[in-house]
Amino acid sequence: SSRCGGSLIGVIAMTRKKENNAMDERAFEQRVLELEPRLYRTACAILWNDADAADALQECLLKAWRKRGSLKEEACFNSWITRILINECHTLRYRLRRHKTVSFDEAVGDVPAGEPVDLGLRDALRAVPEHLRLPLLLHHMEGYSLQEVADMLHISVAAARGRVYQARQKLRQQLDKEEQQP
């Protein structure tokens, strides 16, 4: 079952026109369905809100479908669509900050549905700055190589490696700090 409530089918239906050299509907759908859990977790890691993550994912799928003709190599699809998602998450967060509405879920700390909850780890991850947290999650939790992380974030491999290292250090410090608290 899709987390975005069948949005993929709606996205495809809204943009039926075919483009030359574009990925066909079936190939696009198959790739997205394989990646959707990974994309959703990535959105949650950035936005920390289930509904916002689903919205960002839906916008990402719509943009990816419309721009699929711009994908130069199908082998780069995962990095390409993840980059679109990251941009959508940042855009959504910017819009939400401008309107400064706080939902009940945000106030109590929403947790993605169906995910096991380790509140200590979640809080420790939230304390790690996003520019460090995102490479850590993409590499260790989602299994992307450092090269893929670097491509997604438009940084060098050395910078990706350094950010993952720094994030692990900060996460370790946060977890140690929580253990010491009564």
C-alpha positions in Angstrom: 0.0 0.0 0.0 1.3 3.4 -1.0 1.9 6.0 1.8 0.8 8.9 -0.5 -2.7 7.4 -1.0 -2.4 6.4 -4.6 -0.9 9.7 -5.6 1.4 8.1 -8.2 -1.6 7.1 -10.3 -3.1 10.6 -9.9 0.2 12.2 -10.8 0.5 10.1 -14.0 -3.1 10.8 -14.9 -2.7 14.5 -14.6 0.3 14.6 -17.0 -0.5 12.1 -19.7 1.3 13.8 -22.5 4.3 11.8 -23.7 7.7 13.3 -24.2 10.4 12.2 -26.6 13.1 10.0 -25.0 11.2 10.1 -21.7 10.9 7.2 -19.3 7.6 5.5 -20.0 4.8 5.3 -17.6 5.3 1.6 -16.6 9.1 2.1 -16.0 8.5 5.3 -14.0 5.8 3.7 -11.9 7.9 0.6 -11.1 11.0 2.7 -10.1 8.9 5.0 -7.9 7.1 2.1 -6.2 10.5 0.5 -5.4 11.8 3.8 -4.0 8.8 5.2 -2.3 9.5 3.9 1.2 13.1 5.3 1.0 11.8 8.6 -0.3 9.2 8.8 2.4 11.7 8.2 5.1 14.0 10.8 3.6 11.2 13.4 3.7 10.4 12.5 7.3 14.0 13.0 8.2 13.9 16.5 6.9 10.3 17.6 7.8 9.6 15.5 11.0 5.9 15.4 10.2 4.0 12.6 8.5 1.5 14.8 6.7 4.2 17.2 5.4 6.4 14.4 4.3 3.5 12.9 2.3 2.8 16.3 0.7 6.4 16.8 -0.2 6.6 13.2 -1.7 3.5 13.8 -3.7 4.9 17.1 -5.1 8.2 15.4 -5.8 6.4 12.6 -7.8 4.5 15.2 -9.8 7.6 17.2 -10.7 9.6 14.0 -11.5 6.9 12.8 -13.8 6.7 16.1 -15.6 10.5 16.5 -15.9 11.3 12.8 -16.6 12.5 13.8 -20.0 15.3 15.8 -18.4 16.8 12.7 -16.8 19.9 12.0 -18.9 20.8 8.5 -17.6 18.2 6.1 -16.1 21.0 4.8 -13.9 20.9 8.1 -12.0 17.2 7.9 -11.4 17.5 7.3 -7.6 19.8 10.3 -7.0 17.8 12.5 -9.4 14.4 11.9 -7.7 15.9 12.1 -4.2 17.3 15.5 -5.1 13.9 16.6 -6.3 12.4 15.4 -3.0 15.0 17.2 -0.9 14.3 20.4 -2.8 10.5 19.9 -2.3 11.0 19.4 1.4 13.0 22.6 1.7 10.4 24.5 -0.3 7.6 23.2 1.9 9.4 23.9 5.1 10.1 27.5 3.9 6.4 28.0 3.1 5.4 26.6 6.5 7.8 28.9 8.3 6.4 31.9 6.4 2.9 31.1 7.5 4.0 29.9 10.9 1.1 27.6 11.7 1.8 24.8 14.2 -0.3 21.7 14.0 -1.0 19.5 17.0 1.3 16.9 15.6 4.2 19.3 15.4 3.6 20.5 18.9 3.7 17.0 20.3 6.4 15.6 18.0 4.8 13.6 15.2 6.3 10.2 14.4 5.9 8.6 11.0 3.1 6.0 11.0 4.3 2.4 11.4 7.8 3.2 12.4 9.3 1.8 15.6 9.8 4.7 18.0 13.0 5.2 20.0 12.3 8.6 21.5 15.9 9.0 22.7 17.3 8.3 19.2 14.6 10.6 17.6 15.4 13.4 19.9 19.2 12.9 19.5 18.8 13.0 15.7 16.7 16.1 15.9 19.6 17.8 17.7 22.0 17.1 14.9 21.9 19.9 12.3 20.2 19.0 9.1 23.2 19.6 6.9 24.9 16.8 8.9 21.8 14.6 9.7 20.7 14.2 6.1 23.9 12.7 4.7 24.0 10.4 7.8 20.5 9.1 7.2 20.9 8.8 3.4 24.1 6.8 3.8 23.5 4.6 6.9 19.7 4.2 6.9 18.9 4.3 3.2 22.0 2.6 2.0 23.2 5.2 -0.5 26.9 5.2 -1.3 28.9 8.3 -0.3 29.1 9.1 -4.1 25.3 9.0 -4.4 24.9 11.2 -1.3 27.4 13.7 -2.6 25.5 13.8 -5.9 22.1 14.3 -4.2 23.4 17.1 -2.0 25.7 18.7 -4.6 28.8 18.4 -2.5 32.0 16.5 -2.9 32.5 12.9 -1.8 35.0 14.1 0.8 32.4 16.6 2.2 29.8 13.9 2.3 32.2 11.6 4.2 33.1 14.4 6.6 29.5 15.3 7.2 28.6 11.6 7.9 31.5 11.5 10.4 30.6 14.7 12.1 26.9 13.6 12.3 27.9 10.4 14.0 30.1 12.3 16.5 27.2 14.7 17.3 24.7 11.9 17.5 27.0 10.0 19.9 27.5 13.1 22.0 23.7 13.6 22.2 23.0 10.0 23.1 25.7 10.1 25.8 24.2 13.3 27.2 20.8 11.6 27.4 22.2 8.6 29.1 23.7 10.8 31.8 20.4 12.6 32.5 18.4 11.0 35.4 
